[in-house]
Amino acid sequence: MAWIVLGLCVMGVLVVAGRMAISHQRGQGGEHATGLAYVLGACILVGAASALVSALVV
């Protein structure tokens, strides 16, 4: 399950990067830093949760 969620986090980073590239090409400024912060926060949360669960199971 952790691998699936981490894969989704990577896809989220790619989606935010794509939005940033499109808005930059159009000359629009965007608030993409908040989206990137949410995605990276989710990655950190998944990493911490999987480490915590593996420590409790073993």
C-alpha positions in Angstrom: 0.0 0.0 0.0 2.9 2.4 0.8 4.3 1.9 -2.7 1.0 2.8 -4.3 0.7 6.0 -2.2 4.3 6.9 -2.9 3.7 6.4 -6.6 0.7 8.7 -6.3 2.8 11.3 -4.6 5.3 11.2 -7.4 2.5 11.6 -9.9 1.3 14.6 -7.9 4.7 16.2 -8.1 4.7 15.7 -11.8 1.2 17.2 -12.2 2.2 20.3 -10.2 5.4 20.6 -12.3 3.3 20.3 -15.5 0.9 23.0 -14.3 3.9 25.2 -13.4 5.4 24.8 -16.9 2.1 25.5 -18.7 1.4 28.7 -16.6 5.0 29.8 -17.2 4.7 29.3 -20.9 1.5 31.3 -20.9 3.1 34.1 -18.9 0.8 33.6 -15.9 2.0 33.6 -12.4 0.5 31.0 -10.2 0.3 29.8 -6.6 1.8 26.4 -7.4 4.1 26.5 -4.4 1.2 25.6 -2.1 0.3 22.7 -4.3 3.8 21.5 -4.3 4.0 21.9 -0.5 0.9 19.8 -0.1 2.2 17.0 -2.3 5.6 17.0 -0.6 3.9 17.1 2.8 2.0 14.0 1.8 5.2 12.3 0.8 6.7 13.0 4.2 3.6 11.8 6.0 3.6 8.5 4.0 7.4 8.0 4.7 6.9 8.7 8.4 3.8 6.5 8.7 5.5 3.5 6.9 8.5 3.8 9.2 6.3 4.0 12.3 4.2 1.0 11.3 7.3 -1.1 10.4 8.9 -0.3 13.8 5.7 -1.3 15.6 5.2 -4.5 13.7 8.8 -5.8 14.2 
